[in-house]
Amino acid sequence: MKRVQSSRREFLHTAVAAGTAATLAAGSYARVLGANDRIGVGVIGCGVRGRYIVQNMIPPADANLQIVAVNDIWKHRMATYPDQVKQQTGDLPRTFADYRDLLDQADVDAVIIATPAHQHCGQLSDAAAAGKHAYVEKPIAPLMESLEELNGCYDAVQKSGIVVQHGTQGVSGPQGPALRDFLAAGPLGKLFRIESSVSLVRPYWTFYTDGPKSAGETDWTQFLYGKPDRPFDADMHAAWMGYYDFSSGPMCGWMSHFSNFVHAVTGSGCPKSATAWGGSYVPGRDPRRTAPDNVSVVLEYGEGFYTQFESHFGSNYDTESTRFMLEKGMVETRFGHDPGNPVYSSKGVSDEVPEQKLLEEDPPYPGAAHVRDWADAIRSGTQPVSNMDMGYRQGVAVAMADTSYRLQRKVVFDETTREIKPAQA
C-alpha cells in the first residue's frame, strides 16, 4: 500500500471552504497588509500558554510578527513580562491593564487571546468589533451555557471579516492532509469509530500555582468576566481550569483538540448527538476543584461514524492515543494537539496489512506552522485551517458534551436554531 502524498494547500482549502466565501463576502475593516508587512501583535493574557506562544511559536513562524502590546490582570506580570519579551523577540511591548484599551491601539493589527476559557468568546467578539485579527486559544466555548455566546461570537466574526485562528494546532502539520486523503481514498474501507484517550496521574490544573496571592495584586472583576461575584480566591485564580464555573475539565481542555482534529480530517460538520458521563474520582483530589476529572464522551456524526473521548486522571495508561477504526483495519495517531506520524494497518481485523507510517518523516510539533498559517492568511486575505467555522464545530462539541454531562441524558444539536436539546426518548 503506497504512502499517501498530499497537498497541505488543498487540505486547508477543503477544511475551511464552507466558511471562506461567507467571511470574504462580509468584508473586513482590519488594516490591509502586504505580503512582507510587519504585523503588530497584542497579547491578551500572559499566563503559561500566552508566554509559550510568544517564546516558542512566534519567532520560528514569522520574523515580521512584532509584539507591540501585552495585557494581563496580574500586576506583577505586567511589571516583569515586557523585559522577558524583549529578551526573547527583541520587542519591548507596551502594557495594558484592560484588554479593551489594548484593542484601541492603532498599531495592534492582531491579537493573541490566551486568557481563561470563559473569557474567550467575549474577547474574540470585542476583537472582531475592533477589526483586529485574532489567534484565540481553545476552547472557544468551555461550558453548556457558552453556546449562546458562541453563536453571537460566530456572527460577529463573520460580519467583521477578521482572520481567526483557533489554538488547535494539531491540524497544521503534514499529517492532517495526509490522513484526510487516506481516509477519503478508503484503502481500509469505511470509518465507523474514532476513540481517543488522554490523561495524567494528576489533573493538569494541579500544576498551575503561579499567580497573585491577594486581591490587590490583580483585577478580580476582570477575572470573573461576568460570572457571579465572590471573594478573591488565589487558588481559583491560578487553577481555574479545575473549577466548574470556568471549565468543564478535560471536556473543554482536551476534547476540543480531539474534536477539531476529527472534524478536519473527516470533513464532518457538528456532532448530531452527545452522551457524556463522568465525575471526580482522582485519589487524593483537592475538594476545592469542582470540574470533573474522569469523563467519557460519545459524539455521533451525521457522516456515519462516532467518536469516544476518555480521560482517566489518576493513571496515565494509554494516554495520548487516538485510533481511527475502519472496516479493514485502523489508523493510530497520538493525541489531537500533536498527532505525530499516523500508522495504518489491518490491526484488529486481519494480518494482511502490516503497520506502516503514513509520512516518510516524523513531523515536528505543529505550533510554529499554526502561527505561520495564521500570519499568511492575514496577509493574503484567505482563511487559516482552524478558522471560525472549525472553531464553531469544536465549541459545539464541547457544549454538547457538557450539556449531556449536566443533564445526565443524551442531547442533540439543532443546526437550524443552533440549540442543544434533550434527545427524544
C-alpha positions in Angstrom: 0.0 0.0 0.0 1.6 3.3 -1.1 2.1 6.1 1.4 -0.3 9.0 0.8 1.1 12.1 -0.8 -0.9 15.2 -0.1 -1.0 18.9 -0.6 -1.3 21.0 2.5 -2.7 23.8 0.5 -5.5 21.6 -0.8 -6.2 20.4 2.7 -6.6 23.9 4.0 -8.9 24.8 1.2 -11.2 21.8 1.8 -11.2 22.2 5.6 -12.4 25.8 5.5 -14.2 26.1 2.2 -17.6 26.3 3.8 -16.8 29.4 5.8 -14.4 31.2 3.4 -16.9 32.5 1.0 -19.2 33.9 3.7 -16.3 35.5 5.5 -14.8 37.2 2.5 -18.2 38.4 1.3 -18.7 40.1 4.6 -15.7 42.3 4.1 -13.1 43.3 6.6 -12.3 46.6 8.2 -9.0 45.4 9.6 -5.9 47.1 8.1 -4.9 45.6 4.8 -1.4 44.1 4.9 1.1 43.4 2.2 3.0 40.2 1.8 6.0 41.4 3.7 4.4 43.9 6.1 5.0 43.8 9.8 2.0 42.6 11.8 1.7 44.3 15.1 0.6 41.8 17.7 -1.0 42.4 21.1 -1.1 39.5 23.7 -4.2 39.3 25.8 -3.4 37.0 28.7 0.3 36.4 29.5 -0.1 33.1 31.5 1.6 29.8 30.7 0.1 29.4 27.2 0.4 33.0 26.1 4.0 33.1 27.1 4.7 29.8 25.4 3.3 31.1 22.1 5.4 34.3 22.3 8.6 32.4 23.1 8.3 29.2 21.1 5.8 29.6 18.3 6.0 33.2 17.0 9.8 33.5 16.5 10.1 30.5 14.2 6.8 31.2 12.5 7.3 34.8 11.1 10.1 37.3 11.7 7.6 40.1 10.9 5.2 39.3 13.8 6.1 42.1 16.3 4.8 42.0 19.9 3.8 45.7 20.4 1.4 45.4 23.4 0.6 43.0 26.2 -2.2 42.7 28.7 -2.6 40.8 31.9 -4.6 41.4 35.1 -1.8 40.3 37.4 0.2 43.4 38.2 3.4 41.6 38.9 3.3 40.0 35.4 2.8 43.4 33.7 5.8 44.8 35.6 8.1 42.0 34.6 6.9 40.4 31.4 7.8 43.1 28.9 11.5 42.6 29.6 11.1 38.9 29.0 9.5 39.6 25.6 12.5 41.9 24.8 14.9 39.1 25.6 13.0 36.5 23.6 11.9 38.5 20.5 13.7 41.9 20.6 10.4 43.7 21.0 9.6 45.8 24.1 5.8 45.9 24.3 3.6 48.5 26.0 1.5 47.2 28.9 -2.3 47.5 29.4 -4.3 46.6 32.5 -7.5 46.3 30.5 -7.6 44.3 27.2 -10.1 46.8 25.7 -7.5 49.5 25.9 -5.1 47.3 24.0 -7.7 46.8 21.3 -7.9 50.5 20.9 -4.2 50.8 19.8 -3.8 51.7 16.1 -0.5 49.7 15.8 -2.2 46.5 17.0 -3.2 44.6 13.9 -3.9 41.3 15.5 -4.2 39.8 19.0 -3.4 36.5 20.7 -6.1 35.7 23.2 -4.7 33.3 25.9 -6.9 34.1 28.8 -9.1 31.8 31.0 -11.6 29.9 28.7 -14.8 31.6 29.9 -13.4 34.9 28.5 -12.6 33.7 25.0 -16.0 34.3 23.3 -16.4 37.8 24.7 -12.8 38.9 24.0 -12.9 37.5 20.4 -16.2 39.3 19.8 -14.5 42.5 21.1 -11.5 41.9 18.8 -13.9 41.5 15.8 -15.7 44.8 16.7 -12.2 46.5 16.8 -11.2 45.0 13.5 -8.3 43.0 15.0 -7.3 39.6 13.6 -7.2 37.0 16.3 -5.4 33.8 17.4 -7.7 32.5 20.2 -6.7 29.7 22.4 -9.0 26.7 22.8 -11.6 26.0 23.9 -13.8 28.7 22.5 -16.8 27.5 24.4 -16.0 25.7 27.7 -19.4 25.1 29.2 -23.1 24.3 28.4 -24.0 28.0 28.9 -21.3 29.1 26.4 -23.4 28.2 23.4 -25.3 31.4 23.3 -22.1 33.4 23.5 -20.5 31.2 20.8 -23.4 31.8 18.4 -23.0 35.6 18.9 -19.3 35.4 18.6 -19.5 33.4 15.4 -21.8 36.0 13.9 -19.6 38.9 15.0 -16.5 37.3 13.4 -18.3 36.5 10.1 -19.6 40.1 9.9 -16.3 41.7 10.6 -14.2 39.6 8.2 -11.2 39.3 10.6 -8.9 36.3 10.2 -9.3 34.0 13.2 -7.1 31.0 14.0 -8.2 28.8 16.9 -5.4 27.3 19.0 -6.0 23.8 17.9 -2.6 23.5 16.3 -2.7 19.7 15.6 -4.2 20.3 12.2 -1.3 22.4 10.9 1.2 19.6 10.4 1.5 17.5 7.2 -0.2 14.6 8.9 -3.6 16.4 8.7 -3.8 16.5 4.9 -2.2 13.1 4.6 -4.7 11.4 6.9 -7.6 13.2 5.3 -6.6 11.9 1.9 -6.0 8.4 3.2 -9.5 8.3 4.8 -11.1 9.7 1.6 -9.3 7.2 -0.6 -10.7 4.4 1.5 -8.0 1.7 1.3 -9.1 0.3 4.7 -12.8 0.8 4.0 -15.5 2.7 5.9 -14.7 4.7 9.0 -17.1 3.8 11.8 -15.4 4.8 15.1 -12.7 7.1 16.4 -11.5 6.8 20.0 -9.1 8.9 22.0 -7.6 8.5 25.4 -5.5 11.2 27.2 -4.7 11.5 30.9 -2.2 12.1 33.6 -1.6 10.8 37.1 -2.7 14.1 38.4 -5.1 16.5 36.7 -3.2 19.1 34.7 -4.7 22.0 36.6 -2.9 20.9 39.8 0.3 22.2 38.2 -0.9 25.7 38.0 0.1 27.5 41.2 1.6 30.8 39.9 -0.5 33.9 40.5 -1.5 36.7 42.8 -1.9 36.0 46.5 -4.1 38.9 47.4 -7.0 40.8 45.7 -4.8 44.0 45.5 -2.4 42.3 43.1 -5.0 41.7 40.4 -8.3 42.7 38.8 -10.7 40.1 40.3 -13.7 41.6 38.5 -11.9 41.2 35.1 -11.0 37.7 36.0 -14.6 36.8 36.8 -15.7 38.3 33.5 -19.4 38.3 34.3 -19.5 35.2 36.5 -21.3 35.7 39.8 -19.3 37.8 42.3 -17.4 36.1 45.1 -14.4 36.9 47.4 -11.0 36.7 45.8 -9.6 33.2 45.7 -5.9 32.7 44.9 -6.3 29.0 44.0 -9.2 29.7 41.8 -7.2 32.5 40.0 -4.3 30.2 39.4 -6.0 26.8 38.8 -9.2 28.0 37.2 -9.2 25.0 34.8 -10.2 22.8 37.8 -13.3 24.9 38.7 -16.6 24.1 37.1 -17.6 27.8 37.0 -15.0 28.4 34.3 -14.1 25.0 32.9 -15.7 21.6 32.2 -12.3 20.0 32.8 -11.0 17.6 30.2 -14.1 18.0 28.1 -13.1 21.6 27.2 -9.4 21.4 28.0 -8.5 18.4 25.9 -11.5 17.1 24.0 -11.6 20.4 22.0 -8.3 19.3 20.4 -9.5 15.8 19.6 -12.8 17.0 18.1 -11.2 19.6 16.0 -8.7 17.1 14.6 -11.6 14.7 13.8 -13.6 17.5 12.1 -10.5 18.5 10.0 -9.5 15.0 8.7 -13.0 13.7 8.1 -14.6 16.9 6.8 -17.5 16.4 9.2 -19.9 19.0 10.5 -21.0 19.5 14.1 -21.9 16.4 16.1 -25.6 15.5 15.9 -25.8 13.9 19.4 -23.8 13.6 22.5 -23.8 11.3 25.6 -21.4 12.1 28.4 -20.6 10.6 31.8 -18.0 11.4 34.4 -17.2 12.8 37.8 -14.4 13.5 40.3 -12.6 10.3 41.1 -8.8 11.0 41.4 -7.5 9.7 44.7 -6.4 12.5 46.9 -8.1 15.1 44.8 -8.4 18.7 46.1 -12.1 19.1 47.0 -12.0 22.8 46.0 -11.6 21.8 42.4 -15.1 21.0 41.1 -14.6 20.2 37.4 -14.8 16.5 36.6 -11.5 14.7 36.2 -12.7 11.4 34.7 -15.0 11.7 31.7 -16.3 9.6 28.8 -18.0 11.4 25.9 -19.6 9.8 22.9 -20.4 12.1 19.9 -22.4 10.9 17.0 -21.9 12.4 13.5 -24.3 12.5 10.5 -21.4 11.3 8.3 -21.9 7.8 9.7 -19.3 7.5 12.4 -19.0 8.2 16.1 -16.2 9.3 18.5 -15.4 8.4 22.1 -13.2 10.6 24.2 -11.9 9.4 27.5 -9.8 11.0 30.3 -8.9 9.0 33.4 -6.8 11.2 35.6 -5.2 9.1 38.3 -3.5 6.9 35.7 -1.7 7.8 32.6 -2.2 4.4 31.0 -2.9 4.6 27.2 -2.6 8.3 27.3 -2.0 10.4 24.1 -3.6 7.8 21.8 -6.1 8.0 19.1 -7.5 5.2 16.9 -9.5 5.6 13.7 -11.3 2.2 13.3 -12.3 1.2 9.8 -13.8 -2.0 8.4 -10.5 -3.4 7.2 -8.2 -2.1 10.0 -7.2 1.1 11.7 -5.1 4.2 11.8 -3.3 5.1 15.0 -2.1 8.6 15.9 -1.1 10.4 19.1 -3.5 12.9 20.6 -5.1 15.8 18.6 -2.8 18.6 19.8 0.3 16.9 18.3 -0.8 13.8 16.3 2.7 12.6 15.3 3.0 10.3 12.4 -0.1 8.3 11.7 0.4 4.5 11.5 -2.1 2.4 9.4 -2.6 -1.3 9.4 -5.2 -4.0 9.3 -4.8 -4.5 13.1 -8.0 -5.6 14.8 -9.3 -7.2 11.6 -6.6 -9.3 10.0 -2.8 -9.6 9.5 -3.0 -8.6 5.8 -1.5 -5.1 6.1 1.4 -4.6 8.5 1.9 -1.4 10.4 3.3 1.4 8.3 3.8 5.1 8.8 1.8 7.4 6.7 4.5 10.0 6.3 8.1 9.4 5.2 9.4 11.5 8.1 8.1 12.2 11.6 6.6 15.7 11.7 7.7 18.3 14.3 5.4 19.9 16.9 2.9 21.9 14.7 2.8 25.1 16.8 5.0 27.3 14.7 3.3 26.1 11.5 -0.1 27.0 13.0 1.0 30.6 13.8 2.6 30.8 10.3 -0.7 29.7 8.7 -2.5 32.5 10.6 0.0 35.2 9.6 -0.1 34.0 5.9 -3.9 34.2 6.0 -3.9 37.7 7.4 -1.6 38.9 4.6 -3.4 37.0 1.8 -7.0 37.6 2.9 -7.6 33.8 2.9 -8.7 31.6 5.8 -6.5 29.5 8.1 -7.0 25.9 8.8 -8.6 26.4 12.3 -10.8 29.3 11.2 -14.1 30.3 12.9 -16.1 27.6 11.2 -13.8 25.0 12.6 -13.8 26.7 16.0 -17.6 26.8 16.0 -17.7 23.0 15.5 -15.2 22.4 18.2 -17.2 24.7 20.5 -20.5 23.0 19.8 -18.9 19.6 20.5 -17.7 20.7 23.9 -21.0 22.5 24.8 -22.9 19.3 23.8 -20.7 17.2 26.0 -21.1 19.4 29.0 -24.9 19.7 28.5 -25.2 15.9 28.4 -23.0 15.5 31.4 -25.0 18.0 33.4 -28.4 16.8 32.3 -27.3 13.1 32.6 -29.0 12.3 29.3 -28.4 12.2 25.6 -28.7 15.6 23.8 -28.9 16.6 20.1 -27.8 19.7 18.2 -30.4 21.6 16.1 -28.4 23.2 13.3 -31.3 25.4 12.2 -31.9 27.0 15.6 -28.3 26.5 16.8 -29.6 25.0 20.0 -28.8 21.9 22.1 -31.8 20.0 23.2 -32.6 16.8 25.1 -33.0 13.8 22.7 -36.4 12.4 22.3 -36.9 9.1 24.1 
